[in-house]
């Protein structure tokens, strides 16, 4: 995957993720406001460099319902606050599936040193 294609794919996945999460959070807020169970989760990943890790934390925080609280780039861990802690496993799977690979392609050459 080339860097431009990775950037376009990442942007598309972010837009879709923001819209999907926004609709989900809005629906739950309007129809079942007491159904939220906020919580924390540890998101672990293979170290990818400080720039890519920072962008990953920003993408996570831009998605409604998730916020990156603490970032450990060297240890490959981001501590997340989830508005819906019950859906934590699903949120972690979506982050891994949608954001990690394009970020690795984008930042590979810049952070290889």
C-alpha positions as CSV (number, residue, x, y, z in Angstrom):
1,X,0.0,0.0,0.0
2,X,1.5,3.3,-1.0
3,X,1.6,6.3,1.3
4,X,-1.0,8.4,-0.6
5,X,-3.4,5.4,-0.7
6,X,-2.9,4.8,3.0
7,X,-3.6,8.5,3.7
8,X,-6.9,8.4,1.7
9,X,-7.9,5.1,3.3
10,X,-7.2,6.5,6.8
11,X,-9.2,9.6,6.1
12,X,-12.1,7.6,4.8
13,X,-12.0,5.2,7.8
14,X,-11.9,8.2,10.2
15,X,-14.9,9.9,8.5
16,X,-16.9,6.7,8.6
17,X,-15.9,5.9,12.1
18,X,-16.8,9.4,13.4
19,X,-20.2,9.3,11.7
20,X,-21.0,5.7,12.9
21,X,-19.8,6.4,16.5
22,X,-21.6,9.7,16.6
23,X,-24.9,8.2,15.5
24,X,-24.5,5.3,17.9
25,X,-23.7,7.6,20.9
26,X,-26.6,10.0,19.9
27,X,-29.1,7.1,19.7
28,X,-28.0,5.6,23.0
29,X,-28.1,9.1,24.7
30,X,-31.6,9.8,23.4
31,X,-33.1,6.3,24.0
32,X,-31.2,4.7,26.8
33,X,-29.3,7.5,28.7
34,X,-28.7,5.3,31.7
35,X,-27.3,2.4,29.7
36,X,-23.8,3.8,29.5
37,X,-21.1,2.1,31.6
38,X,-18.0,4.3,31.2
39,X,-14.7,2.6,31.8
40,X,-11.0,2.4,30.9
41,X,-9.2,0.1,28.6
42,X,-5.6,-0.6,27.7
43,X,-4.9,-0.6,23.9
44,X,-1.7,-2.5,23.2
45,X,0.1,-2.4,19.8
46,X,3.5,-3.2,18.4
47,X,5.6,0.0,18.8
48,X,5.3,2.2,15.7
49,X,7.2,5.3,16.5
50,X,6.2,8.4,18.5
51,X,4.7,10.3,15.5
52,X,2.5,7.4,14.4
53,X,1.5,6.7,18.0
54,X,0.5,10.4,18.5
55,X,-1.6,10.4,15.4
56,X,-3.2,7.2,16.5
57,X,-4.1,8.7,19.9
58,X,-5.5,11.8,18.1
59,X,-7.7,9.6,15.7
60,X,-9.0,7.7,18.7
61,X,-9.9,10.9,20.5
62,X,-11.6,12.4,17.5
63,X,-14.0,9.4,17.4
64,X,-17.0,10.0,19.6
65,X,-17.1,7.9,22.8
66,X,-13.3,7.3,23.0
67,X,-10.5,9.4,24.4
68,X,-6.8,8.7,24.7
69,X,-5.9,9.4,28.3
70,X,-2.3,8.3,28.5
71,X,0.1,7.4,25.6
72,X,3.3,5.2,26.0
73,X,4.8,5.1,22.6
74,X,7.9,3.2,23.7
75,X,5.8,0.6,25.5
76,X,3.2,0.3,22.7
77,X,0.2,1.2,25.0
78,X,-2.5,3.8,25.0
79,X,-4.9,4.0,27.9
80,X,-8.4,4.8,26.7
81,X,-11.5,6.2,28.4
82,X,-14.6,4.7,26.8
83,X,-18.0,6.2,27.2
84,X,-19.5,2.7,26.8
85,X,-17.1,0.4,28.6
86,X,-19.2,-2.6,27.9
87,X,-18.3,-2.3,24.2
88,X,-14.6,-2.0,24.9
89,X,-13.5,-5.2,23.2
90,X,-15.3,-4.2,20.0
91,X,-13.8,-0.6,20.1
92,X,-10.3,-2.0,20.5
93,X,-10.9,-4.4,17.5
94,X,-12.2,-1.5,15.4
95,X,-9.2,0.7,16.2
96,X,-6.8,-2.1,15.3
97,X,-8.6,-3.0,12.1
98,X,-9.2,0.5,10.8
99,X,-6.2,2.7,11.9
100,X,-3.0,0.7,12.6
101,X,-2.0,-0.6,9.1
102,X,-2.5,2.7,7.3
103,X,-0.5,4.5,10.0
104,X,2.3,2.0,9.7
105,X,2.5,2.7,6.0
106,X,2.4,6.5,6.4
107,X,5.1,6.7,9.0
108,X,7.3,3.8,8.0
109,X,9.9,5.8,6.0
110,X,10.0,8.9,8.3
111,X,10.5,6.9,11.5
112,X,12.8,4.1,10.3
113,X,15.9,5.7,11.8
